[in-house]
Amino acid sequence: MEKGLIMDKELEGYEITAAGLVARISIVDEGKFVPRYKVTFPQIGHATLMILDSVRDELIKQTTVKAKEILDPKIARIIQKRFADKAEELVSRYFPGIDTISKGELVGLLVNDMVGLGEIEVPLNDDALEEIVINNAAEPLWVYHKRYGWLVTNITLEDEEKIKDYANLIGRRVGRQINTLTPLMDAHMLEGDRVNSTLFPISTKGNTVTIRKFARKPWTVTDLIQLKTFNDEIAALLWLAMQYELNVLVSGGTGSGKTSALNVLMPFVQPNQRILSIEDTRELNLPSYQHWVPMTTRDPNPEGKGEVTMLDLMLNGLRMRPDRIVVGEIRKRAEAETLFEAMHTGHAVYSTLHADRAEQVKRRLTTQPIDISEALLESLHIVLVQYRHRRLGIRRTLELAEVVPVGAGGDEVTIDMRTLYRWKPRQDTIMREKPSVRLFGEIESLTGLLESEIKEDLEQKKSILKWMVNQNINDVDVVGTLMARYYRDPSDLIKLARINKPFTPEE
């Protein structure tokens, strides 16, 4: 071997199936700046591909899709199944005697190309990925892997028009559009993945698509405790806050897990309460058993008409008798004022904000561009700050703070962000900083419970959470079932936790 020559080294390998098409994934260290995410598709001969073109043409003729079906995300899976069934029938006819595995590969190839995103469907089905990025047609795709960070792939799209077609396909399914007049698009895919797209010349190197993948299995509080994102003390305190309808704001940087944390808190809401969520792009995904009404904004049409803003939805939502209101992210002053007005009128409200510390939350809300009165923050009770450690690839709760009003009252009120818990990076543990001076008193005034009774309740919640972790109860519907049982009769669950009895959903 020549001096200085570095041989490719496979760091990891596994298989991914997308609509029946099985591809091999290799994470390869090629001795370059970053490792490569290499996708190996089944080898299909030239003659087979030519026949497959005929199959594709006939499939288009025989499988009709109505315009309203294209725009209805609920029917998209039915359309995919319709294409797959017809494709299987045609492949069997054009390739008599084909084996089951080869048939599945050809059907998967057709379905991915015709009603999916082609080769991108494979990384889309890889649960180890968090992000898929198309920068332009001249460069290969990039992906963000949970274990290896950013990786360059061996997938390149044929031209800029193909990238635009994919963006349009994604947008049409959720009522969004991207064109010369509106070259920026935020949308979501049917699985909940968030999508951002831009067109040339706004993105000067070419058209882009950025897909942030969300876990196919929803996160639960058990998962976050096991991953050390939360500890049982923080989780119990948040459960207490959710039960007694205190207002919570989740903050953090991009990719820090704000939305995941917000999702995890929702099963703590009593299942007989109505939850209204308002977002620019659908990211929240609440369990099916909850009384949940999701709403999203709408962009104006090319004539500037038909826009539905977050403020429109918030004002309308107050007339829908919600018990809880969840707002995807606070960005503007009008949204913040309406949000805090909802708190003042007795609604329990939850939202997210881009801010890296609890003190920064206060500054962001009370300075431009949001710039609301500091006195309004009195309605907020808890700020949960999430943090992403990029080098280690971990997410942690950096701070949990209570919002403490101090001063004479009215417009003279000032706000103290009192940090109750803080993450210590050297020990990788969340430590208690200060005792609460507001939360217990707030709950006492709302419920009549004594502080000693509230603290006992908190300890019982901690014991239940520890038991759930020990029993590895991390299915979102099972967690929801346990919460429903707790609100009907907490003694039953407390007993199970005390004796550490294994739990089965059939009990």
ZADREN-932539 format. One record per residue (C-alpha): chain; x, z, y. Coordinates in steps of 0.1 Angstrom, whole numbers, plus 5000, padded with zeros to 4 digits. Layout:
 unit    x    z    y
    A    X    Z    Y
...
# end
This chain:
 unit    x    z    y
    A 5000 5000 5000
    A 5013 4991 5034
    A 5024 5019 5057
    A 4996 5029 5081
    A 4969 5012 5060
    A 4938 5034 5056
    A 4915 5028 5026
    A 4878 5031 5031
    A 4865 5065 5019
    A 4829 5071 5010
    A 4818 5105 5024
    A 4784 5104 5009
    A 4761 5080 4991
    A 4723 5079 4982
    A 4693 5056 4978
    A 4664 5051 5002
    A 4631 5034 4992
    A 4611 5016 5019
    A 4577 5000 5007
    A 4592 4996 4972
    A 4625 4981 4984
    A 4654 5003 4972
    A 4686 5002 4993
    A 4718 5021 4989
    A 4732 5041 5018
    A 4770 5048 5020
    A 4785 5069 5047
    A 4820 5053 5049
    A 4851 5065 5068
    A 4869 5032 5076
    A 4896 5048 5096
    A 4880 5037 5129
    A 4865 5056 5158
    A 4833 5066 5139
    A 4822 5064 5103
    A 4799 5036 5092
    A 4763 5039 5079
    A 4763 5011 5054
    A 4731 4998 5040
    A 4733 4977 5008
    A 4702 4957 5000
    A 4694 4942 4966
    A 4711 4908 4962
    A 4686 4880 4963
    A 4697 4844 4955
    A 4693 4815 4978
    A 4667 4798 4956
    A 4646 4829 4954
    A 4647 4833 4992
    A 4634 4797 4995
    A 4605 4803 4972
    A 4599 4836 4990
    A 4594 4816 5022
    A 4565 4797 5005
    A 4551 4831 4993
    A 4553 4843 5029
    A 4534 4813 5043
    A 4507 4816 5017
    A 4505 4854 5023
    A 4498 4847 5060
    A 4470 4823 5052
    A 4453 4845 5026
    A 4456 4879 5044
    A 4435 4880 5075
    A 4439 4907 5101
    A 4414 4911 5129
    A 4426 4917 5165
    A 4409 4951 5166
    A 4427 4961 5133
    A 4460 4954 5149
    A 4452 4978 5178
    A 4438 5005 5155
    A 4465 5028 5142
    A 4441 5044 5117
    A 4438 5010 5099
    A 4475 5002 5099
    A 4481 5018 5065
    A 4452 4999 5051
    A 4466 4967 5064
    A 4500 4975 5048
    A 4483 4982 5015
    A 4463 4949 5018
    A 4495 4930 5024
    A 4513 4947 4995
    A 4485 4940 4970
    A 4483 4904 4980
    A 4521 4900 4980
    A 4523 4915 4945
    A 4497 4890 4933
    A 4516 4860 4948
    A 4550 4871 4936
    A 4537 4874 4901
    A 4523 4839 4904
    A 4554 4823 4919
    A 4578 4842 4897
    A 4562 4844 4863
    A 4579 4868 4839
    A 4596 4887 4867
    A 4605 4923 4858
    A 4589 4953 4875
    A 4619 4963 4895
    A 4626 4928 4909
    A 4589 4924 4917
    A 4590 4957 4937
    A 4620 4945 4956
    A 4605 4912 4966
    A 4572 4928 4976
    A 4590 4954 4996
    A 4610 4928 5014
    A 4578 4909 5023
    A 4559 4939 5035
    A 4588 4952 5056
    A 4593 4919 5072
    A 4556 4911 5079
    A 4540 4944 5088
    A 4571 4966 5094
    A 4604 4965 5112
    A 4624 4945 5087
    A 4658 4960 5078
    A 4652 4989 5101
    A 4625 5002 5077
    A 4653 5016 5055
    A 4669 5039 5081
    A 4634 5048 5093
    A 4628 5062 5058
    A 4660 5082 5057
    A 4652 5118 5063
    A 4688 5126 5071
    A 4686 5106 5103
    A 4674 5119 5137
    A 4678 5088 5159
    A 4679 5051 5154
    A 4692 5030 5183
    A 4692 4993 5190
    A 4715 4986 5221
    A 4712 4948 5220
    A 4714 4919 5195
    A 4752 4915 5199
    A 4760 4949 5186
    A 4751 4967 5153
    A 4725 4994 5152
    A 4736 5030 5157
    A 4721 5060 5140
    A 4724 5098 5145
    A 4729 5115 5111
    A 4722 5153 5107
    A 4755 5159 5090
    A 4778 5133 5106
    A 4765 5127 5141
    A 4766 5092 5155
    A 4773 5064 5130
    A 4776 5027 5135
    A 4756 5007 5109
    A 4761 4973 5093
    A 4727 4961 5105
    A 4725 4936 5134
    A 4693 4919 5146
    A 4693 4881 5149
    A 4685 4878 5187
    A 4671 4896 5217
    A 4636 4881 5211
    A 4635 4900 5177
    A 4641 4933 5195
    A 4613 4925 5220
    A 4590 4916 5191
    A 4597 4950 5174
    A 4590 4968 5207
    A 4558 4949 5212
    A 4547 4956 5176
    A 4552 4994 5181
    A 4536 4994 5215
    A 4504 4974 5205
    A 4496 4999 5177
    A 4493 5028 5202
    A 4479 5008 5232
    A 4512 5004 5251
    A 4527 4973 5264
    A 4562 4960 5274
    A 4568 4928 5293
    A 4586 4914 5324
    A 4563 4934 5347
    A 4565 4966 5327
    A 4600 4965 5312
    A 4600 5002 5302
    A 4579 5017 5274
    A 4574 5051 5259
    A 4554 5050 5227
    A 4551 5066 5193
    A 4550 5053 5157
    A 4523 5060 5132
    A 4545 5086 5115
    A 4549 5104 5149
    A 4584 5091 5157
    A 4590 5088 5194
    A 4600 5053 5207
    A 4616 5042 5240
    A 4622 5006 5248
    A 4637 4987 5277
    A 4640 4950 5284
    A 4668 4929 5299
    A 4678 4928 5328
    A 4668 4965 5333
    A 4691 4972 5304
    A 4719 4948 5314
    A 4735 4942 5280
    A 4701 4933 5263
    A 4668 4947 5251
    A 4669 4982 5236
    A 4648 5003 5212
    A 4655 5040 5207
    A 4636 5058 5179
    A 4637 5096 5177
    A 4626 5104 5142
    A 4606 5135 5135
    A 4606 5154 5102
    A 4580 5140 5077
    A 4575 5175 5065
    A 4564 5196 5096
    A 4587 5225 5105
    A 4574 5260 5099
    A 4584 5294 5112
    A 4599 5300 5078
    A 4622 5270 5081
    A 4635 5281 5115
    A 4642 5316 5103
    A 4660 5302 5072
    A 4680 5278 5095
    A 4689 5308 5118
    A 4672 5290 5148
    A 4649 5320 5151
    A 4654 5355 5136
    A 4625 5376 5123
    A 4624 5397 5155
    A 4619 5367 5178
    A 4594 5351 5154
    A 4574 5383 5152
    A 4573 5387 5190
    A 4562 5351 5194
    A 4535 5356 5168
    A 4523 5386 5188
    A 4523 5366 5220
    A 4504 5338 5204
    A 4478 5361 5189
    A 4471 5379 5221
    A 4470 5346 5242
    A 4501 5352 5263
    A 4514 5320 5281
    A 4547 5306 5267
    A 4571 5280 5281
    A 4597 5264 5258
    A 4628 5250 5276
    A 4661 5234 5266
    A 4681 5203 5268
    A 4674 5169 5252
    A 4672 5172 5214
    A 4674 5210 5215
    A 4642 5214 5194
    A 4617 5222 5222
    A 4588 5203 5206
    A 4597 5215 5171
    A 4595 5251 5183
    A 4562 5245 5200
    A 4548 5229 5168
    A 4560 5259 5148
    A 4541 5283 5171
    A 4508 5266 5168
    A 4498 5280 5133
    A 4499 5314 5149
    A 4467 5304 5168
    A 4435 5316 5151
    A 4420 5286 5132
    A 4386 5291 5149
    A 4400 5284 5184
    A 4400 5250 5200
    A 4434 5235 5210
    A 4438 5207 5235
    A 4471 5189 5237
    A 4481 5166 5266
    A 4512 5144 5263
    A 4527 5112 5277
    A 4539 5103 5242
    A 4525 5119 5211
    A 4551 5143 5197
    A 4530 5174 5187
    A 4517 5173 5151
    A 4494 5202 5144
    A 4482 5211 5109
    A 4450 5194 5097
    A 4430 5226 5094
    A 4433 5234 5132
    A 4406 5226 5157
    A 4429 5203 5177
    A 4421 5175 5202
    A 4452 5155 5210
    A 4452 5134 5242
    A 4478 5110 5257
    A 4482 5093 5290
    A 4478 5056 5296
    A 4498 5032 5318
    A 4481 5010 5343
    A 4474 4973 5334
    A 4492 4945 5352
    A 4466 4947 5380
    A 4475 4984 5385
    A 4441 4996 5371
    A 4431 5018 5342
    A 4459 5044 5345
    A 4452 5078 5330
    A 4477 5104 5342
    A 4486 5137 5327
    A 4469 5153 5357
    A 4437 5134 5350
    A 4438 5147 5314
    A 4445 5183 5325
    A 4416 5183 5350
    A 4393 5168 5324
    A 4406 5190 5297
    A 4395 5221 5316
    A 4359 5209 5311
    A 4363 5206 5273
    A 4361 5243 5267
    A 4396 5247 5251
    A 4408 5281 5240
    A 4444 5269 5242
    A 4460 5241 5262
    A 4494 5225 5252
    A 4511 5203 5277
    A 4539 5182 5264
    A 4563 5185 5293
    A 4561 5196 5330
    A 4576 5169 5353
    A 4557 5169 5385
    A 4543 5193 5411
    A 4507 5184 5405
    A 4510 5189 5368
    A 4527 5223 5373
    A 4500 5235 5398
    A 4472 5225 5374
    A 4490 5241 5345
    A 4494 5274 5363
    A 4458 5272 5376
    A 4447 5269 5340
    A 4466 5301 5333
    A 4449 5318 5362
    A 4415 5308 5350
    A 4420 5325 5316
    A 4433 5297 5294
    A 4463 5304 5271
    A 4488 5276 5280
    A 4520 5264 5264
    A 4544 5237 5276
    A 4580 5225 5277
    A 4605 5220 5304
    A 4640 5206 5306
    A 4661 5236 5316
    A 4691 5252 5299
    A 4686 5288 5308
    A 4657 5311 5317
    A 4669 5314 5352
    A 4672 5277 5355
    A 4635 5275 5345
    A 4626 5295 5375
    A 4648 5273 5398
    A 4634 5241 5384
    A 4598 5252 5389
    A 4603 5265 5424
    A 4625 5237 5438
    A 4622 5200 5443
    A 4607 5179 5427
    A 4582 5204 5412
    A 4585 5230 5440
    A 4556 5254 5433
    A 4552 5288 5448
    A 4572 5315 5430
    A 4541 5336 5430
    A 4524 5312 5406
    A 4550 5320 5379
    A 4534 5355 5375
    A 4509 5339 5351
    A 4537 5329 5327
    A 4547 5356 5302
    A 4575 5343 5280
    A 4603 5317 5283
    A 4619 5305 5250
    A 4652 5286 5256
    A 4663 5263 5228
    A 4699 5251 5225
    A 4716 5223 5205
    A 4752 5229 5195
    A 4763 5193 5191
    A 4797 5200 5176
    A 4783 5221 5149
    A 4751 5202 5145
    A 4729 5233 5148
    A 4699 5244 5169
    A 4695 5280 5181
    A 4672 5300 5203
    A 4696 5307 5232
    A 4674 5331 5251
    A 4640 5347 5249
    A 4630 5361 5283
    A 4599 5377 5297
    A 4587 5368 5332
    A 4585 5400 5353
    A 4568 5399 5387
    A 4584 5423 5412
    A 4575 5429 5449
    A 4544 5438 5469
    A 4520 5413 5454
    A 4504 5381 5467
    A 4528 5357 5482
    A 4554 5384 5484
    A 4558 5384 5446
    A 4592 5374 5433
    A 4600 5367 5397
    A 4627 5383 5375
    A 4636 5364 5343
    A 4644 5394 5320
    A 4663 5383 5289
    A 4652 5402 5259
    A 4672 5383 5232
    A 4703 5362 5235
    A 4723 5341 5210
    A 4759 5352 5205
    A 4778 5321 5194
    A 4809 5339 5181
    A 4788 5359 5156
    A 4761 5331 5153
    A 4734 5357 5156
    A 4706 5365 5180
    A 4710 5399 5195
    A 4686 5421 5215
    A 4696 5424 5251
    A 4670 5445 5269
    A 4637 5462 5260
    A 4605 5446 5273
    A 4590 5460 5305
    A 4559 5438 5307
    A 4547 5423 5274
    A 4535 5455 5257
    A 4517 5466 5289
    A 4501 5432 5292
    A 4488 5433 5256
    A 4477 5470 5261
    A 4456 5460 5292
    A 4440 5431 5273
    A 4432 5449 5240
    A 4432 5486 5246
    A 4458 5491 5220
    A 4484 5518 5225
    A 4521 5508 5228
    A 4528 5526 5196
    A 4501 5506 5178
    A 4515 5473 5193
    A 4550 5482 5180
    A 4535 5490 5146
    A 4518 5456 5146
    A 4551 5440 5155
    A 4568 5457 5125
    A 4541 5445 5102
    A 4545 5410 5114
    A 4582 5412 5108
    A 4577 5424 5072
    A 4552 5395 5066
    A 4577 5370 5079
    A 4606 5384 5058
    A 4583 5382 5028
    A 4574 5346 5036
    A 4612 5338 5039
    A 4619 5356 5006
    A 4591 5336 4989
    A 4602 5304 5005
    A 4567 5297 5019
    A 4574 5267 5041
    A 4545 5244 5037
    A 4526 5241 5070
    A 4492 5243 5054
    A 4501 5273 5032
    A 4515 5290 5063
    A 4482 5282 5081
    A 4462 5296 5051
    A 4482 5329 5053
    A 4476 5331 5091
    A 4439 5326 5085
    A 4439 5353 5059
    A 4458 5376 5082
    A 4432 5372 5110
    A 4404 5379 5086
    A 4421 5410 5070
    A 4457 5418 5078
    A 4459 5446 5053
    A 4458 5421 5024
    A 4489 5403 5036
    A 4507 5434 5046
    A 4503 5448 5011
    A 4516 5415 4995
    A 4546 5418 5019
    A 4553 5454 5012
    A 4555 5450 4974
    A 4572 5415 4978
    A 4546 5399 4954
    A 4550 5362 4948
    A 4523 5342 4965
    A 4504 5312 4952
    A 4479 5293 4974
    A 4452 5297 4947
    A 4451 5335 4951
# end
